[in-house]
Amino acid sequence: MNAPWSGHRLVIRLVIRLGALLFVALSLVGVGAAPAFAHAVLEGTDPGAGGQVEQSPRAITLQYSESVEASLGAVRLYDDRGDRIGVGRPEHPDGRGNEVRASVPDLDDGSYVVTWRVTSADAHPIRGAFTFTVGNGVESAKVESLATRLLAQQGGDTIVGAAFAIARFGVFAGIVLFVGAAGFLVFVWPGGRVSVRAARLVWAGWIVALVATIAGFALQGVYAAALPLADAFKPSLWTDIWDTRYGHVAALRVLLLVLAVPLARALLPSRGRPLAEHPLPRWWLPGAAVVGVGISFTPGLSGHAGTGSQIPLALVADAVHIASVSLWVGALPVLAFALLPSTGLATLKRTVPRYSQLALACVVAIVVSGSYQSWREVGSLDALTSTDYGRLLLVKLGVFAVLVVVAAFSRDIVNQRYRYDDEEGDDTEPDDGTDAPPEPRDERELVAVGAGATARSVGATQLDDPDFAFDSEPLDNASAARRLRRSVWIEVGIAVVVLAVTALLVNAAPGRDANSGPWIGYIKTPTLWFDTNVVPARVGPNDVHFTAVTPGGAQQDVLEMTAQATDRDRDLGPIEIPLRRLAPGHYFSPGFRFPFAGDWEITVKALVGETEQVTGTAEIPIR
């Protein structure tokens, strides 16, 4: 008589717990996600940054380290009073994706500020500003300050950045749950195809993936163009999004999710229909494989895997990683909320070993593909600690390690109370996947419910050893059940956190890219700092800027400034860096050529008085 009410209470507790986990994950993503500015690198400009041209240029040209999207971007030109000057629509000259050009009108002699904003191939906006002078114009500290202020005004809305990151989390979570839950019903628990709880989880994953994809499409325009959230549904903006790689991939994912509907309906018979009357048709498995693999490829196509080097291999590794995480982590909710509460010992003895084998294979694939991705995206051990991407990756690895520890705790419970035996128990229990409460279980069966799959997923080979002996005291039934339920919940919660950190990783510049752009930093002395820019910090011609500032950050005029470059590994130098004065305390060397890659020692000397000279030295990496 109390069974229906007990079932409702179980559903209510499940909804509350899932809601709490989702709130924590979304909070983590939202708080950690401001508008991201990465991942292509500006390598050159025409006119040159800080340079002087004799006559008005016909166009402004920007060169990047990889292809960028210009449809949602902007190139803006201002005079030294901050008044905006109209320029042409940004375009790719002669189809070169890594260049953006905007025509300009005839300019009078004077100083000008250029601000720019484009979108990397991995869907993240990048921006910057530089100054140049025409004719007899003289750059001043006022123009530099104007450039900084104008760039800050075009930084984008923090709310938009957080919302876009949450949408990306939703995409990951939806794909993992949808693919993982469906895979669990196909490969591990076929009888669960008629389970109402399992069906709800499959459809929940599908809905989350679809809604998050549509939301991400709508948010991409305001995110990339630095517009307010209210502009997300402007038709003109949606047209511009459609022309981007992110728009194409989002449309592809929606198409694949629509194609997945008949596959899901065939997998999940209507409630009350006998499973024997609904076998999977022959076309189902190849069709599901094509759709599932296609969905697994979509995050990489619009993310880091789709840019940089070794793109084909990176895309495959990313798809393998996502599919493996789905089949392992995405199966946990089905295991915890559908299989464990509604089946008996015989069903568990059939399903747990299957999941164990599948999970072990997935863990191996995750480690291999994840190691390759980490090497490709980080590039060096130093980038693990010196870049946001590297630090987030360390956090993800740490959370994953905690997951392994919790899994080991589950294994300890299993070792004490349960060991799978093919010849033990009644295997005649029907595996119909129904959600009716099971018959009362003996104490060994009760404790077996929770962690068999998790234990094997971390390599609990001891369970198959007939000579394995327990060293600790056996747990009583109530204690084991409580610890087991707690362990399964913790595993699900940690898995959600891993997905949240993954969403933040997608929103961060890869460590390899973060260390491959212009070198920007300070060469410090006790009394004077030199704000130094080396663009693009590569072998060949570079634009080098030195600005004298006080330790407090105020620009400081000097009587004279000189600089030298030395490659001590090759015993080369010192080589004089020719400088010309652009403004008080600001000196510039256009096109200085570094002949070799490596760490170059840069020495800057500033004459601050008739007899007082300040000297600073720093190593600057040239790629």
C-alpha positions in Angstrom: 0.0 0.0 0.0 2.9 2.3 0.7 4.9 1.3 -2.4 3.5 4.1 -4.7 4.3 6.8 -2.2 7.7 5.3 -1.6 8.4 5.5 -5.3 7.3 9.1 -5.5 9.6 10.0 -2.6 12.5 8.3 -4.4 11.8 10.4 -7.5 11.5 13.6 -5.4 14.8 12.9 -3.7 16.4 12.1 -7.0 15.2 15.4 -8.5 16.5 17.4 -5.5 19.9 15.8 -5.6 20.3 16.2 -9.4 19.2 19.8 -9.1 21.8 20.4 -6.4 24.5 18.9 -8.5 23.5 20.9 -11.5 23.4 24.1 -9.5 26.9 23.5 -8.2 28.2 22.7 -11.7 26.6 25.7 -13.3 27.8 28.0 -10.5 31.4 26.7 -11.0 31.2 27.3 -14.8 29.5 30.7 -14.5 31.8 32.1 -11.8 34.9 30.9 -13.7 33.9 32.0 -17.1 34.4 35.6 -18.1 34.6 36.6 -21.8 37.6 34.6 -23.1 40.1 36.3 -25.3 42.1 33.7 -27.2 43.3 31.8 -29.2 44.7 33.0 -32.5 47.6 35.4 -32.2 48.1 38.7 -34.0 51.4 38.4 -35.7 51.6 41.7 -37.7 49.8 44.8 -38.8 50.0 47.2 -41.7 50.6 50.0 -40.8 52.9 48.7 -38.1 52.0 49.0 -34.5 53.6 52.2 -33.2 54.9 52.9 -36.6 54.9 56.1 -38.7 53.9 56.3 -42.4 54.6 59.2 -44.8 51.1 59.2 -46.3 47.7 57.9 -45.5 47.4 54.1 -45.8 44.7 52.7 -48.2 43.7 50.0 -45.8 44.4 48.5 -42.3 45.6 44.9 -42.5 45.9 42.4 -39.6 47.8 39.1 -39.8 47.1 36.2 -37.4 48.7 32.9 -36.6 45.7 31.0 -37.9 42.4 31.5 -39.7 39.9 33.8 -38.0 36.2 34.8 -38.5 35.6 38.4 -39.5 31.8 38.4 -40.0 31.1 39.0 -36.3 34.2 41.2 -35.7 35.1 44.8 -36.2 38.0 47.0 -37.1 37.6 50.5 -35.7 39.7 53.6 -36.3 39.9 56.7 -34.0 41.8 60.0 -34.2 43.8 61.3 -31.3 40.6 63.0 -29.8 38.8 59.7 -29.7 36.4 60.5 -32.6 35.6 57.5 -34.6 36.5 57.4 -38.3 34.4 55.2 -40.7 36.2 52.3 -42.3 35.2 49.5 -44.7 33.7 46.2 -43.6 36.4 43.7 -42.5 37.1 41.0 -45.1 39.7 38.3 -46.0 41.9 39.7 -48.8 42.1 37.2 -51.7 40.5 34.6 -49.4 43.4 34.4 -46.9 41.7 33.3 -43.7 44.5 34.4 -41.5 44.3 38.0 -42.7 41.7 40.7 -42.1 41.6 44.0 -44.1 39.4 47.1 -43.8 39.7 50.0 -46.2 40.2 53.5 -44.7 39.6 57.0 -46.1 42.3 59.6 -46.6 43.8 60.5 -43.3 45.3 63.8 -42.3 48.7 64.0 -40.5 48.4 63.0 -36.9 48.1 60.0 -34.5 45.5 57.3 -34.8 44.2 54.4 -32.7 43.0 51.1 -34.2 40.9 48.6 -32.2 40.1 45.2 -33.6 38.0 42.2 -32.6 37.7 38.9 -34.5 36.8 35.3 -33.7 39.2 32.4 -33.6 38.3 29.2 -35.4 37.5 27.6 -31.9 34.7 30.2 -31.5 36.4 32.5 -29.0 36.9 36.2 -29.7 40.3 37.9 -29.7 40.8 41.7 -29.6 43.5 44.3 -29.4 44.5 47.8 -30.2 47.5 49.6 -31.6 48.5 53.1 -32.7 50.3 54.6 -35.7 51.0 58.1 -37.0 50.7 59.7 -40.5 53.1 62.3 -41.9 54.4 64.7 -39.3 52.2 63.5 -36.5 53.8 62.8 -33.2 52.6 60.0 -30.9 52.0 61.0 -27.4 51.2 59.4 -24.0 47.7 60.7 -24.5 47.2 58.5 -27.6 48.5 55.4 -25.8 46.1 56.1 -22.9 43.3 56.5 -25.4 44.1 53.1 -27.0 43.9 51.4 -23.6 40.6 53.1 -22.7 39.0 52.3 -26.1 40.0 48.6 -25.9 38.6 48.3 -22.3 35.3 49.7 -23.5 35.0 46.8 -26.1 35.7 44.0 -23.6 32.3 42.3 -23.8 29.6 41.5 -21.2 30.6 39.2 -18.3 27.1 37.8 -18.1 27.3 36.8 -21.8 30.6 35.1 -21.3 29.2 33.2 -18.3 26.0 32.2 -20.2 28.0 31.0 -23.2 30.2 28.8 -20.9 27.1 27.4 -19.2 25.7 26.5 -22.7 28.9 24.7 -23.5 28.7 22.8 -20.2 25.2 21.8 -21.2 26.4 20.5 -24.5 29.0 18.3 -22.9 26.6 17.1 -20.1 23.8 16.4 -22.6 26.0 14.4 -25.0 27.6 12.4 -22.2 24.2 11.5 -20.7 22.5 10.8 -23.9 25.2 8.7 -25.5 26.2 7.0 -22.2 22.7 6.1 -21.1 21.8 4.7 -24.5 25.0 2.8 -24.7 24.4 1.3 -21.2 21.0 -0.1 -22.3 22.5 -1.6 -25.5 25.8 -3.1 -24.2 25.2 -3.6 -20.5 21.5 -3.8 -19.5 19.3 -4.7 -22.5 16.4 -5.5 -20.2 16.5 -1.9 -19.1 15.1 -0.7 -22.4 11.7 -1.0 -20.8 12.7 0.8 -17.6 10.9 4.1 -17.2 13.7 5.7 -15.2 16.3 4.7 -17.8 14.1 6.1 -20.6 13.8 9.4 -18.7 17.6 9.7 -18.4 18.1 9.0 -22.2 15.5 11.7 -23.2 16.9 14.1 -20.5 20.3 13.9 -22.1 18.8 14.4 -25.6 16.8 17.5 -24.4 19.8 19.1 -22.6 22.1 18.6 -25.6 19.5 20.1 -28.0 18.6 23.1 -25.8 22.2 23.8 -25.0 23.2 23.7 -28.7 20.4 26.1 -29.7 21.3 28.4 -26.7 25.0 28.3 -27.7 24.1 29.3 -31.3 22.0 32.3 -30.1 24.7 33.4 -27.6 27.7 33.0 -30.0 26.8 36.2 -31.8 26.7 38.5 -28.8 29.7 36.7 -27.3 31.9 37.2 -30.4 30.7 40.7 -31.2 30.8 42.0 -27.6 27.1 42.9 -27.6 24.6 42.9 -24.7 22.6 39.8 -24.0 19.4 41.5 -25.2 20.8 41.4 -28.8 21.0 37.6 -28.8 17.9 37.1 -30.9 18.5 39.7 -33.6 17.9 38.1 -37.0 20.8 39.9 -38.6 23.2 38.5 -35.9 21.9 34.9 -36.5 22.7 35.3 -40.2 26.3 36.2 -39.3 26.5 33.3 -36.9 25.4 30.9 -39.7 28.4 32.0 -41.7 30.9 30.9 -39.0 32.4 27.5 -38.3 30.6 27.4 -34.9 27.3 28.0 -36.6 27.8 25.2 -39.1 28.8 22.7 -36.3 25.9 23.7 -34.2 23.5 23.1 -37.1 25.2 19.7 -37.7 24.7 18.7 -34.1 21.0 19.7 -34.2 20.6 17.6 -37.4 22.3 14.6 -35.7 20.1 14.9 -32.6 17.0 15.0 -34.8 18.2 11.9 -36.6 18.7 10.3 -33.2 15.0 10.5 -32.3 13.8 7.5 -34.3 16.8 5.6 -33.0 15.9 6.4 -29.4 12.2 5.5 -30.0 13.3 2.1 -31.4 15.6 1.6 -28.4 12.9 2.5 -25.8 9.6 0.7 -26.4 6.4 2.2 -25.2 5.6 1.7 -21.6 3.9 -1.6 -20.9 5.0 -3.2 -24.1 6.9 -6.5 -23.7 10.5 -6.3 -24.6 10.4 -9.5 -26.5 8.0 -7.9 -29.0 10.5 -5.0 -29.7 13.9 -6.4 -30.7 16.3 -3.8 -32.2 16.1 -3.9 -36.0 19.3 -4.8 -37.9 19.7 -1.2 -39.2 19.7 0.2 -35.7 23.3 -0.5 -34.5 25.1 0.8 -37.6 22.7 3.8 -37.7 23.3 4.5 -34.0 27.0 4.2 -34.5 27.1 6.8 -37.3 24.9 9.2 -35.3 26.7 8.7 -32.0 30.2 9.0 -33.6 29.0 12.1 -35.4 27.7 13.7 -32.2 31.0 12.9 -30.5 32.9 14.7 -33.2 31.0 18.0 -33.0 32.6 19.5 -29.8 36.1 19.1 -31.4 35.0 20.5 -34.7 34.1 23.8 -33.1 36.8 23.7 -30.4 40.5 23.4 -29.8 40.8 20.1 -31.7 39.7 21.9 -34.9 42.6 24.4 -34.8 46.4 24.2 -34.6 48.5 21.3 -35.8 47.7 17.7 -36.4 44.0 18.5 -36.8 42.8 15.1 -38.2 44.4 13.2 -35.4 43.3 15.7 -32.8 39.7 15.4 -34.0 39.7 11.6 -33.8 41.3 11.8 -30.3 38.8 14.3 -29.1 35.9 12.1 -30.4 37.3 9.0 -28.8 37.7 10.9 -25.5 34.1 12.2 -25.5 32.7 8.8 -26.6 34.6 7.0 -23.9 33.6 9.5 -21.2 30.0 9.1 -22.3 30.0 5.3 -22.1 31.7 5.4 -18.7 30.5 8.5 -16.9 27.2 8.8 -18.7 26.3 5.3 -17.7 26.6 6.1 -13.9 23.2 7.8 -13.6 21.5 4.8 -15.2 23.4 2.5 -12.9 22.6 4.6 -9.8 19.0 5.7 -10.5 17.6 3.0 -12.7 19.4 -0.3 -12.3 20.4 -0.4 -8.6 17.0 0.5 -7.1 14.9 -1.8 -9.2 16.7 -5.1 -9.8 17.8 -8.1 -7.9 21.0 -10.1 -7.5 20.7 -12.2 -10.6 20.4 -9.1 -12.9 23.2 -7.4 -11.1 25.4 -10.5 -11.6 24.8 -10.3 -15.3 25.1 -6.6 -15.8 27.9 -5.5 -13.4 30.7 -7.6 -15.2 29.6 -6.2 -18.6 29.8 -2.7 -17.3 33.1 -3.4 -15.7 34.7 -4.6 -18.9 33.2 -1.6 -20.9 34.4 0.9 -18.2 37.9 -0.5 -18.1 38.2 -0.2 -21.9 36.8 3.4 -21.7 39.3 4.3 -19.0 42.2 3.2 -21.1 40.9 5.2 -24.1 40.4 8.2 -21.9 43.9 8.1 -20.6 45.5 7.6 -24.0 43.4 10.2 -25.8 43.6 12.7 -22.9 47.4 12.4 -22.7 47.7 13.2 -26.4 45.3 16.1 -26.1 47.2 17.5 -23.1 50.5 17.3 -24.9 49.1 19.0 -28.0 47.3 21.8 -26.1 49.8 22.5 -23.3 53.1 22.0 -25.2 55.4 22.2 -22.2 55.7 21.5 -18.5 56.1 25.2 -17.8 52.8 25.9 -19.4 51.1 23.6 -16.9 51.6 26.2 -14.2 52.1 29.4 -16.1 48.9 29.4 -18.2 45.2 29.4 -17.2 44.7 26.3 -19.5 47.5 24.4 -17.7 46.2 25.2 -14.3 42.7 24.2 -15.2 44.0 21.0 -16.6 45.8 20.3 -13.3 42.5 20.9 -11.5 40.7 18.5 -13.8 43.4 15.8 -13.3 43.1 16.4 -9.5 39.3 16.0 -9.5 39.7 12.8 -11.7 42.2 11.5 -9.1 39.6 12.0 -6.4 37.1 10.1 -8.5 39.6 7.2 -8.6 40.0 7.3 -4.8 36.2 7.2 -4.3 36.0 4.3 -6.8 38.7 2.5 -4.7 36.5 3.1 -1.6 33.6 1.4 -3.4 35.9 -1.4 -4.3 36.7 -1.9 -0.6 33.1 -2.3 0.1 32.7 -4.8 -2.7 35.7 -6.8 -1.5 34.3 -7.1 2.0 30.7 -8.0 1.1 30.5 -9.3 -2.5 32.4 -11.2 -5.0 31.0 -12.2 -8.4 30.6 -16.0 -8.8 29.2 -17.5 -12.0 28.0 -20.6 -10.2 26.5 -18.8 -7.2 22.9 -17.6 -7.0 19.8 -18.0 -9.0 20.3 -16.8 -12.6 16.7 -17.4 -13.6 15.5 -14.1 -12.4 13.9 -12.4 -15.5 15.9 -9.3 -16.7 12.9 -7.3 -17.8 14.1 -3.9 -16.8 10.9 -3.0 -14.9 11.0 -0.5 -12.1 9.0 -2.5 -9.6 10.7 -2.8 -6.2 12.7 -6.0 -6.0 12.2 -8.8 -3.5 14.1 -8.4 -0.2 17.7 -9.2 -0.7 20.0 -11.1 1.7 22.9 -9.0 3.2 25.4 -10.1 0.5 23.0 -9.0 -2.2 22.2 -5.7 -0.6 25.9 -4.6 -0.5 26.6 -5.9 -4.0 24.2 -3.3 -5.5 26.4 -0.2 -5.5 29.9 -0.5 -6.6 30.6 -3.6 -8.6 30.9 -1.6 -11.9 32.9 1.2 -10.4 35.3 -1.3 -8.6 36.1 -3.1 -11.9 36.4 0.2 -13.8 39.5 1.0 -11.7 41.0 -2.5 -12.1 39.6 -4.5 -9.1 41.0 -7.7 -10.4 41.1 -9.1 -6.9 37.4 -9.8 -7.1 38.0 -12.6 -9.6 40.7 -14.3 -7.4 39.2 -17.3 -5.6 42.0 -17.1 -3.0 41.4 -13.5 -2.1 41.0 -13.1 1.6 39.5 -10.1 3.5 41.8 -8.6 6.1 39.3 -6.2 7.6 36.2 -7.0 9.6 33.1 -7.5 7.4 30.5 -4.7 7.4 27.0 -5.2 8.6 24.2 -4.8 6.1 23.0 -1.4 7.2 26.5 0.2 7.4 27.5 -1.3 4.0 24.3 -0.1 2.3 24.8 3.5 3.7 28.4 3.7 2.7 27.7 2.3 -0.8 24.9 4.7 -1.5 27.0 7.6 -0.4 29.9 6.4 -2.5 27.7 6.2 -5.7 26.3 9.7 -5.1 29.8 11.1 -4.6 31.0 9.5 -7.9 28.1 11.0 -9.8 28.8 14.4 -8.2 32.5 14.3 -9.0 31.7 13.3 -12.6 29.5 16.5 -12.9 32.4 18.6 -11.6 34.8 17.0 -14.1 32.4 18.1 -16.9 32.2 21.6 -15.5 36.0 21.9 -15.4 36.0 20.6 -19.0 33.6 23.4 -20.0 36.1 25.9 -18.5 39.0 24.3 -20.3 37.1 24.8 -23.6 36.8 28.5 -22.7 40.5 28.9 -22.0 43.4 29.5 -24.4 45.5 26.4 -24.9 48.8 26.6 -23.1 50.7 26.2 -26.3 48.8 29.2 -27.8 49.2 31.2 -24.6 52.9 30.8 -24.9 53.1 31.4 -28.6 52.0 35.0 -28.9 53.8 38.3 -28.5 56.0 38.6 -25.5 54.6 41.2 -23.1 56.1 41.9 -19.7 58.3 44.1 -17.6 62.1 44.4 -17.4 62.4 45.6 -13.8 65.0 47.5 -11.9 64.6 48.9 -8.3 63.8 52.4 -9.5 62.5 52.0 -13.1 60.6 49.4 -15.0 60.6 48.9 -18.8 57.2 47.9 -20.1 58.3 45.6 -23.0 56.4 44.3 -26.1 58.0 42.0 -28.6 55.7 41.3 -31.5 55.4 38.5 -32.7 58.4 37.1 -30.7 59.3 34.8 -33.6 62.5 34.3 -35.7 62.6 37.2 -38.2 61.4 40.8 -38.1 59.8 41.9 -34.8 58.4 45.2 -33.6 59.9 46.0 -30.2 58.5 48.6 -27.8 60.1 49.8 -24.5 58.2 52.2 -22.3 59.8 53.5 -19.1 57.4 53.5 -16.1 57.7 53.9 -12.4 57.2 50.8 -10.2 53.8 52.2 -9.5 52.9 52.1 -13.2 53.1 55.8 -14.2 54.8 56.6 -17.5 58.3 58.1 -16.9 60.2 60.3 -19.3 63.9 59.6 -19.8 66.7 61.5 -21.6 67.8 58.6 -23.7 67.2 54.8 -24.1 69.3 52.1 -25.7 68.8 48.3 -26.0 70.9 45.2 -26.9 70.1 41.5 -27.6 72.4 38.6 -26.8 72.1 34.9 -27.5 74.4 33.4 -24.9 73.8 29.8 -26.0 75.3 30.6 -29.4 77.8 33.2 -28.0 76.1 35.7 -30.3 75.9 39.5 -29.6 75.4 41.8 -28.1 73.4 43.1 -31.1 72.3 46.7 -31.0 68.5 47.2 -31.1 68.0 50.6 -32.9 65.4 52.7 -31.1 63.5 55.8 -31.9 61.5 57.9 -29.6 57.7 57.9 -30.1 56.6 59.7 -26.9 58.0 60.6 -23.5 59.6 57.4 -22.2 58.3 55.3 -25.1 60.9 54.0 -27.6 60.3 51.7 -30.6 62.3 49.5 -33.0 60.3 48.5 -36.1 61.3 45.2 -37.8 64.2 44.2 -35.5 65.4 40.8 -36.7 66.1 37.9 -34.4 68.1 35.4 -36.4 67.6 32.3 -34.2 65.1 30.8 -31.9 65.9 30.5 -28.2 66.1 32.6 -25.0 67.5 36.0 -25.9 68.9 38.2 -23.2 67.6 41.8 -23.6 69.4 44.6 -21.9 67.8 48.1 -21.7 69.6 51.2 -20.6 67.9 54.5 -19.8 69.6 57.8 -19.0 67.4 59.4 -16.3 69.8 62.3 -15.4 72.9 63.9 -16.6 75.0 61.2 -14.9 72.5 58.6 -13.8 71.8 55.5 -15.9 69.4 52.7 -15.1 70.1 49.2 -16.6 67.6 46.3 -16.7 68.0 42.7 -18.2 65.5 39.9 -18.9 65.4 36.7 -21.0 62.8 36.8 -23.7 61.9 33.5 -25.6 61.9 33.8 -29.4 60.2 30.9 -31.2 
